[in-house]
């Protein structure tokens, strides 16, 4: 999902949907970041 899409949703004036959406995106990003960090550390350790 691009930032322009997020902006379009915001312009529609549905703050509840936006906060829910941002929360979902944030959580997904956190998981993705953690997974990448774990992969990176495993790679460095030669696991």
PDB file of N, CA, C and O in Angstrom:
ATOM      1  N   UNK A   1       0.844  -1.198   0.000  1.00  0.00           N
ATOM      2  CA  UNK A   1       0.000   0.000   0.000  1.00  0.00           C
ATOM      3  C   UNK A   1       0.877   1.246   0.000  1.00  0.00           C
ATOM      4  O   UNK A   1       1.756   1.397   0.849  1.00  0.00           O
ATOM      5  N   UNK A   2       0.635   2.127  -0.947  1.00  0.00           N
ATOM      6  CA  UNK A   2       1.452   3.335  -1.068  1.00  0.00           C
ATOM      7  C   UNK A   2       0.975   4.450  -0.171  1.00  0.00           C
ATOM      8  O   UNK A   2      -0.124   4.400   0.382  1.00  0.00           O
ATOM      9  N   UNK A   3       1.825   5.469  -0.031  1.00  0.00           N
ATOM     10  CA  UNK A   3       1.476   6.600   0.833  1.00  0.00           C
ATOM     11  C   UNK A   3       0.343   7.407   0.215  1.00  0.00           C
ATOM     12  O   UNK A   3      -0.467   7.991   0.935  1.00  0.00           O
ATOM     13  N   UNK A   4       0.281   7.446  -1.117  1.00  0.00           N
ATOM     14  CA  UNK A   4      -0.791   8.203  -1.777  1.00  0.00           C
ATOM     15  C   UNK A   4      -2.141   7.571  -1.466  1.00  0.00           C
ATOM     16  O   UNK A   4      -3.131   8.279  -1.282  1.00  0.00           O
ATOM     17  N   UNK A   5      -2.186   6.242  -1.407  1.00  0.00           N
ATOM     18  CA  UNK A   5      -3.433   5.556  -1.066  1.00  0.00           C
ATOM     19  C   UNK A   5      -3.848   5.902   0.354  1.00  0.00           C
ATOM     20  O   UNK A   5      -5.023   6.148   0.626  1.00  0.00           O
ATOM     21  N   UNK A   6      -2.869   5.918   1.263  1.00  0.00           N
ATOM     22  CA  UNK A   6      -3.150   6.256   2.656  1.00  0.00           C
ATOM     23  C   UNK A   6      -3.681   7.675   2.751  1.00  0.00           C
ATOM     24  O   UNK A   6      -4.613   7.956   3.504  1.00  0.00           O
ATOM     25  N   UNK A   7      -3.065   8.579   1.962  1.00  0.00           N
ATOM     26  CA  UNK A   7      -3.509   9.975   1.975  1.00  0.00           C
ATOM     27  C   UNK A   7      -4.935  10.091   1.458  1.00  0.00           C
ATOM     28  O   UNK A   7      -5.731  10.865   1.991  1.00  0.00           O
ATOM     29  N   UNK A   8      -5.258   9.327   0.424  1.00  0.00           N
ATOM     30  CA  UNK A   8      -6.615   9.357  -0.124  1.00  0.00           C
ATOM     31  C   UNK A   8      -7.616   8.925   0.935  1.00  0.00           C
ATOM     32  O   UNK A   8      -8.678   9.531   1.078  1.00  0.00           O
ATOM     33  N   UNK A   9      -7.275   7.870   1.683  1.00  0.00           N
ATOM     34  CA  UNK A   9      -8.159   7.403   2.748  1.00  0.00           C
ATOM     35  C   UNK A   9      -8.335   8.485   3.803  1.00  0.00           C
ATOM     36  O   UNK A   9      -9.443   8.709   4.290  1.00  0.00           O
ATOM     37  N   UNK A  10      -7.245   9.156   4.156  1.00  0.00           N
ATOM     38  CA  UNK A  10      -7.299  10.214   5.164  1.00  0.00           C
ATOM     39  C   UNK A  10      -8.201  11.347   4.691  1.00  0.00           C
ATOM     40  O   UNK A  10      -8.964  11.910   5.476  1.00  0.00           O
ATOM     41  N   UNK A  11      -8.110  11.675   3.416  1.00  0.00           N
ATOM     42  CA  UNK A  11      -8.912  12.761   2.860  1.00  0.00           C
ATOM     43  C   UNK A  11     -10.393  12.432   2.880  1.00  0.00           C
ATOM     44  O   UNK A  11     -11.232  13.332   2.841  1.00  0.00           O
ATOM     45  N   UNK A  12     -10.720  11.154   2.940  1.00  0.00           N
ATOM     46  CA  UNK A  12     -12.129  10.748   2.997  1.00  0.00           C
ATOM     47  C   UNK A  12     -12.701  10.968   4.394  1.00  0.00           C
ATOM     48  O   UNK A  12     -13.906  10.831   4.605  1.00  0.00           O
ATOM     49  N   UNK A  13     -11.840  11.306   5.338  1.00  0.00           N
ATOM     50  CA  UNK A  13     -12.303  11.655   6.682  1.00  0.00           C
ATOM     51  C   UNK A  13     -12.834  10.488   7.475  1.00  0.00           C
ATOM     52  O   UNK A  13     -13.939  10.557   8.013  1.00  0.00           O
ATOM     53  N   UNK A  14     -12.060   9.404   7.561  1.00  0.00           N
ATOM     54  CA  UNK A  14     -12.487   8.264   8.377  1.00  0.00           C
ATOM     55  C   UNK A  14     -11.351   7.941   9.346  1.00  0.00           C
ATOM     56  O   UNK A  14     -10.629   6.964   9.145  1.00  0.00           O
ATOM     57  N   UNK A  15     -11.184   8.751  10.397  1.00  0.00           N
ATOM     58  CA  UNK A  15     -10.069   8.593  11.335  1.00  0.00           C
ATOM     59  C   UNK A  15     -10.017   7.220  11.987  1.00  0.00           C
ATOM     60  O   UNK A  15      -8.931   6.702  12.245  1.00  0.00           O
ATOM     61  N   UNK A  16     -11.182   6.617  12.260  1.00  0.00           N
ATOM     62  CA  UNK A  16     -11.201   5.295  12.896  1.00  0.00           C
ATOM     63  C   UNK A  16     -10.537   4.273  11.990  1.00  0.00           C
ATOM     64  O   UNK A  16      -9.692   3.492  12.427  1.00  0.00           O
ATOM     65  N   UNK A  17     -10.931   4.288  10.714  1.00  0.00           N
ATOM     66  CA  UNK A  17     -10.350   3.353   9.748  1.00  0.00           C
ATOM     67  C   UNK A  17      -8.852   3.577   9.626  1.00  0.00           C
ATOM     68  O   UNK A  17      -8.075   2.625   9.551  1.00  0.00           O
ATOM     69  N   UNK A  18      -8.456   4.842   9.607  1.00  0.00           N
ATOM     70  CA  UNK A  18      -7.037   5.169   9.446  1.00  0.00           C
ATOM     71  C   UNK A  18      -6.221   4.652  10.623  1.00  0.00           C
ATOM     72  O   UNK A  18      -5.184   4.019  10.429  1.00  0.00           O
ATOM     73  N   UNK A  19      -6.680   4.917  11.836  1.00  0.00           N
ATOM     74  CA  UNK A  19      -5.918   4.488  13.002  1.00  0.00           C
ATOM     75  C   UNK A  19      -5.811   2.971  13.034  1.00  0.00           C
ATOM     76  O   UNK A  19      -4.770   2.424  13.401  1.00  0.00           O
ATOM     77  N   UNK A  20      -6.887   2.290  12.651  1.00  0.00           N
ATOM     78  CA  UNK A  20      -6.866   0.826  12.612  1.00  0.00           C
ATOM     79  C   UNK A  20      -5.857   0.365  11.565  1.00  0.00           C
ATOM     80  O   UNK A  20      -5.062  -0.545  11.800  1.00  0.00           O
ATOM     81  N   UNK A  21      -5.908   1.014  10.408  1.00  0.00           N
ATOM     82  CA  UNK A  21      -5.026   0.674   9.296  1.00  0.00           C
ATOM     83  C   UNK A  21      -3.572   0.933   9.651  1.00  0.00           C
ATOM     84  O   UNK A  21      -2.700   0.107   9.383  1.00  0.00           O
ATOM     85  N   UNK A  22      -3.320   2.090  10.256  1.00  0.00           N
ATOM     86  CA  UNK A  22      -1.949   2.428  10.642  1.00  0.00           C
ATOM     87  C   UNK A  22      -1.437   1.418  11.663  1.00  0.00           C
ATOM     88  O   UNK A  22      -0.277   1.009  11.613  1.00  0.00           O
ATOM     89  N   UNK A  23      -2.301   1.022  12.585  1.00  0.00           N
ATOM     90  CA  UNK A  23      -1.916   0.040  13.586  1.00  0.00           C
ATOM     91  C   UNK A  23      -1.515  -1.274  12.934  1.00  0.00           C
ATOM     92  O   UNK A  23      -0.503  -1.874  13.297  1.00  0.00           O
ATOM     93  N   UNK A  24      -2.315  -1.717  11.969  1.00  0.00           N
ATOM     94  CA  UNK A  24      -2.036  -2.975  11.266  1.00  0.00           C
ATOM     95  C   UNK A  24      -0.719  -2.871  10.510  1.00  0.00           C
ATOM     96  O   UNK A  24       0.110  -3.779  10.566  1.00  0.00           O
ATOM     97  N   UNK A  25      -0.531  -1.757   9.802  1.00  0.00           N
ATOM     98  CA  UNK A  25       0.701  -1.552   9.030  1.00  0.00           C
ATOM     99  C   UNK A  25       1.901  -1.516   9.968  1.00  0.00           C
ATOM    100  O   UNK A  25       2.943  -2.102   9.676  1.00  0.00           O
ATOM    101  N   UNK A  26       1.750  -0.823  11.098  1.00  0.00           N
ATOM    102  CA  UNK A  26       2.849  -0.699  12.060  1.00  0.00           C
ATOM    103  C   UNK A  26       3.254  -2.064  12.598  1.00  0.00           C
ATOM    104  O   UNK A  26       4.439  -2.396  12.645  1.00  0.00           O
ATOM    105  N   UNK A  27       2.266  -2.851  13.004  1.00  0.00           N
ATOM    106  CA  UNK A  27       2.540  -4.186  13.545  1.00  0.00           C
ATOM    107  C   UNK A  27       3.213  -5.059  12.488  1.00  0.00           C
ATOM    108  O   UNK A  27       4.184  -5.759  12.776  1.00  0.00           O
ATOM    109  N   UNK A  28       2.688  -5.012  11.260  1.00  0.00           N
ATOM    110  CA  UNK A  28       3.270  -5.807  10.172  1.00  0.00           C
ATOM    111  C   UNK A  28       4.712  -5.388   9.912  1.00  0.00           C
ATOM    112  O   UNK A  28       5.583  -6.228   9.684  1.00  0.00           O
ATOM    113  N   UNK A  29       4.955  -4.080   9.948  1.00  0.00           N
ATOM    114  CA  UNK A  29       6.309  -3.570   9.712  1.00  0.00           C
ATOM    115  C   UNK A  29       7.247  -4.042  10.816  1.00  0.00           C
ATOM    116  O   UNK A  29       8.386  -4.420  10.544  1.00  0.00           O
ATOM    117  N   UNK A  30       6.774  -4.022  12.066  1.00  0.00           N
ATOM    118  CA  UNK A  30       7.591  -4.472  13.194  1.00  0.00           C
ATOM    119  C   UNK A  30       7.986  -5.933  13.011  1.00  0.00           C
ATOM    120  O   UNK A  30       9.150  -6.295  13.186  1.00  0.00           O
ATOM    121  N   UNK A  31       7.002  -6.779  12.654  1.00  0.00           N
ATOM    122  CA  UNK A  31       7.277  -8.199  12.448  1.00  0.00           C
ATOM    123  C   UNK A  31       8.276  -8.402  11.323  1.00  0.00           C
ATOM    124  O   UNK A  31       9.202  -9.206  11.434  1.00  0.00           O
ATOM    125  N   UNK A  32       8.079  -7.664  10.237  1.00  0.00           N
ATOM    126  CA  UNK A  32       8.960  -7.791   9.076  1.00  0.00           C
ATOM    127  C   UNK A  32      10.386  -7.388   9.454  1.00  0.00           C
ATOM    128  O   UNK A  32      11.355  -8.053   9.089  1.00  0.00           O
ATOM    129  N   UNK A  33      10.488  -6.288  10.191  1.00  0.00           N
ATOM    130  CA  UNK A  33      11.795  -5.783  10.607  1.00  0.00           C
ATOM    131  C   UNK A  33      12.491  -6.806  11.504  1.00  0.00           C
ATOM    132  O   UNK A  33      13.673  -7.096  11.322  1.00  0.00           O
ATOM    133  N   UNK A  34      11.758  -7.348  12.465  1.00  0.00           N
ATOM    134  CA  UNK A  34      12.335  -8.337  13.373  1.00  0.00           C
ATOM    135  C   UNK A  34      12.802  -9.561  12.595  1.00  0.00           C
ATOM    136  O   UNK A  34      13.888 -10.080  12.854  1.00  0.00           O
ATOM    137  N   UNK A  35      12.001 -10.023  11.653  1.00  0.00           N
ATOM    138  CA  UNK A  35      12.363 -11.189  10.842  1.00  0.00           C
ATOM    139  C   UNK A  35      13.642 -10.917  10.060  1.00  0.00           C
ATOM    140  O   UNK A  35      14.519 -11.776   9.969  1.00  0.00           O
ATOM    141  N   UNK A  36      13.741  -9.720   9.497  1.00  0.00           N
ATOM    142  CA  UNK A  36      14.936  -9.357   8.727  1.00  0.00           C
ATOM    143  C   UNK A  36      16.163  -9.315   9.630  1.00  0.00           C
ATOM    144  O   UNK A  36      17.233  -9.785   9.243  1.00  0.00           O
ATOM    145  N   UNK A  37      16.017  -8.757  10.828  1.00  0.00           N
ATOM    146  CA  UNK A  37      17.144  -8.669  11.759  1.00  0.00           C
ATOM    147  C   UNK A  37      17.594 -10.060  12.183  1.00  0.00           C
ATOM    148  O   UNK A  37      18.791 -10.323  12.300  1.00  0.00           O
ATOM    149  N   UNK A  38      16.637 -10.943  12.413  1.00  0.00           N
ATOM    150  CA  UNK A  38      16.968 -12.315  12.809  1.00  0.00           C
ATOM    151  C   UNK A  38      17.717 -13.007  11.680  1.00  0.00           C
ATOM    152  O   UNK A  38      18.731 -13.663  11.919  1.00  0.00           O
ATOM    153  N   UNK A  39      17.226 -12.867  10.449  1.00  0.00           N
ATOM    154  CA  UNK A  39      17.888 -13.471   9.287  1.00  0.00           C
ATOM    155  C   UNK A  39      19.307 -12.934   9.155  1.00  0.00           C
ATOM    156  O   UNK A  39      20.246 -13.685   8.893  1.00  0.00           O
ATOM    157  N   UNK A  40      19.450 -11.628   9.340  1.00  0.00           N
ATOM    158  CA  UNK A  40      20.758 -10.986   9.187  1.00  0.00           C
ATOM    159  C   UNK A  40      21.741 -11.518  10.229  1.00  0.00           C
ATOM    160  O   UNK A  40      22.881 -11.841   9.896  1.00  0.00           O
ATOM    161  N   UNK A  41      21.310 -11.611  11.478  1.00  0.00           N
ATOM    162  CA  UNK A  41      22.203 -12.079  12.536  1.00  0.00           C
ATOM    163  C   UNK A  41      22.558 -13.546  12.309  1.00  0.00           C
ATOM    164  O   UNK A  41      23.693 -13.946  12.568  1.00  0.00           O
ATOM    165  N   UNK A  42      21.618 -14.350  11.834  1.00  0.00           N
ATOM    166  CA  UNK A  42      21.893 -15.757  11.549  1.00  0.00           C
ATOM    167  C   UNK A  42      22.909 -15.857  10.417  1.00  0.00           C
ATOM    168  O   UNK A  42      23.810 -16.694  10.449  1.00  0.00           O
ATOM    169  N   UNK A  43      22.753 -14.998   9.423  1.00  0.00           N
ATOM    170  CA  UNK A  43      23.657 -15.003   8.276  1.00  0.00           C
ATOM    171  C   UNK A  43      25.076 -14.643   8.715  1.00  0.00           C
ATOM    172  O   UNK A  43      26.048 -15.269   8.291  1.00  0.00           O
ATOM    173  N   UNK A  44      25.176 -13.627   9.571  1.00  0.00           N
ATOM    174  CA  UNK A  44      26.492 -13.194  10.057  1.00  0.00           C
ATOM    175  C   UNK A  44      27.154 -14.280  10.898  1.00  0.00           C
ATOM    176  O   UNK A  44      28.372 -14.458  10.854  1.00  0.00           O
ATOM    177  N   UNK A  45      26.338 -15.004  11.666  1.00  0.00           N
ATOM    178  CA  UNK A  45      26.876 -16.059  12.522  1.00  0.00           C
ATOM    179  C   UNK A  45      27.151 -17.338  11.736  1.00  0.00           C
ATOM    180  O   UNK A  45      27.685 -18.302  12.283  1.00  0.00           O
ATOM    181  N   UNK A  46      26.788 -17.348  10.453  1.00  0.00           N
ATOM    182  CA  UNK A  46      27.018 -18.508   9.606  1.00  0.00           C
ATOM    183  C   UNK A  46      26.115 -19.669   9.950  1.00  0.00           C
ATOM    184  O   UNK A  46      26.472 -20.826   9.730  1.00  0.00           O
ATOM    185  N   UNK A  47      24.929 -19.364  10.498  1.00  0.00           N
ATOM    186  CA  UNK A  47      23.993 -20.421  10.876  1.00  0.00           C
ATOM    187  C   UNK A  47      23.231 -20.902   9.646  1.00  0.00           C
ATOM    188  O   UNK A  47      22.389 -21.794   9.752  1.00  0.00           O
TER     189      UNK A  47
END
